[in-house]
């Protein structure tokens, strides 16, 4: 991922502005064209490929390893759920952000189980989509809290035996993951742990690398599935 110094500082440190590489997957050419124009007006977003089907999306993801794939659910041939599953199998670091006209809970649960990082309806404003892309790139969540809790409960009921966090994550990384599981934004995680936001970003990047995921949503759900954290860890008591 290309980086460059961005203006401004947080806690005395300059943050890097990352150029977020995006794949667009939608069977409607007009939707892809409009979304591309919207995103390419932003200096920190680059559309690297378009796909009109699930098969094309998987092929493009395998070839280009984008940071984020914006995925429709209903496409000819391979649908968005199976395409998400295959992209995550081949490109675990690619975060899949679903942009769809469907908001049926069964679809959303299936997408999360397939590895999606978040979900937005197609009636969102353009700036909301841009903000969601940036949030995912920062390691933050873009998912309705009620849906997240429902998915967490499902995974907790069938979690595997616990893997000690020290086997995979450092103590500080585990602290960050546990606060991330509570849905806290990076700024609040930094405040509670006495860290800079840049350091929180770095810890999240290390967590994603070690857990072979591309988003906070995946990291938290995988941690629940592995038994690394419990449902109680997702409740914020402060």
PESULCOR-V604123 format. One record per pair of residues at least 12 apart in sequence whose ideal C-beta (glycine too) atoms are under 6 Angstrom apart, sorted by the first residue. I is the first residue (numbers start at 1). J is the second residue. D is the distance in whole Angstrom. If there is no record, write none. Layout:
# PESULCOR-V604123
I:J:D / I:J:D
This chain:
# PESULCOR-V604123
1:18:5 / 1:67:6 / 2:19:4 / 3:16:4 / 3:18:5 / 4:17:5 / 10:197:5 / 11:196:4 / 13:196:5 / 13:198:5 / 15:198:6 / 17:44:5 / 19:44:6 / 19:46:6 / 20:45:5 / 20:67:5 / 20:137:5 / 21:46:6 / 21:48:5 / 21:66:5 / 21:67:5 / 22:47:5 / 22:66:6 / 22:68:5 / 23:49:5 / 23:60:6 / 23:61:6 / 23:66:4 / 23:69:4 / 24:47:6 / 24:50:5 / 24:70:5 / 25:51:4 / 25:57:4 / 25:71:5 / 26:72:4 / 27:52:5 / 27:75:4 / 27:76:6 / 32:50:5 / 38:126:5 / 42:130:6 / 48:64:5 / 48:66:6 / 49:64:6 / 53:75:5 / 53:76:6 / 53:77:5 / 54:75:5 / 54:77:6 / 54:78:3 / 54:79:6 / 54:83:3 / 55:77:5 / 55:78:5 / 57:83:5 / 58:83:6 / 58:86:5 / 58:87:6 / 61:87:5 / 61:91:5 / 61:94:6 / 62:90:5 / 65:91:5 / 66:94:6 / 68:95:5 / 68:97:6 / 68:133:6 / 68:136:6 / 69:87:6 / 69:94:6 / 69:96:5 / 70:97:5 / 70:99:5 / 71:84:6 / 71:96:5 / 71:98:5 / 72:100:6 / 73:100:4 / 73:102:5 / 73:107:6 / 81:110:5 / 81:111:6 / 81:114:5 / 84:96:5 / 84:114:4 / 84:115:6 / 84:116:5 / 85:114:4 / 88:115:3 / 92:212:4 / 93:214:5 / 94:214:5 / 95:117:4 / 95:136:5 / 95:214:4 / 95:215:4 / 96:116:5 / 96:117:6 / 97:117:6 / 97:118:5 / 97:136:6 / 98:111:5 / 98:116:5 / 98:119:5 / 99:120:5 / 99:122:6 / 101:122:5 / 103:121:6 / 108:147:6 / 112:151:5 / 115:218:6 / 117:136:5 / 117:215:3 / 117:217:5 / 118:142:3 / 118:143:5 / 120:132:6 / 136:215:6 / 138:186:6 / 139:204:4 / 139:216:5 / 140:185:6 / 140:186:6 / 141:216:5 / 141:217:6 / 143:217:6 / 152:224:6 / 152:231:6 / 152:234:6 / 155:221:6 / 155:224:4 / 155:225:5 / 156:224:6 / 156:231:5 / 159:225:6 / 159:227:4 / 160:226:6 / 160:227:6 / 161:227:6 / 162:227:4 / 163:226:5 / 163:228:6 / 165:228:6 / 168:210:6 / 173:203:5 / 173:206:6 / 173:207:5 / 176:203:4 / 177:207:6 / 178:233:5 / 180:216:5 / 181:220:5 / 181:229:6 / 181:233:5 / 181:234:5 / 182:234:6 / 182:236:4 / 186:200:5 / 207:219:6
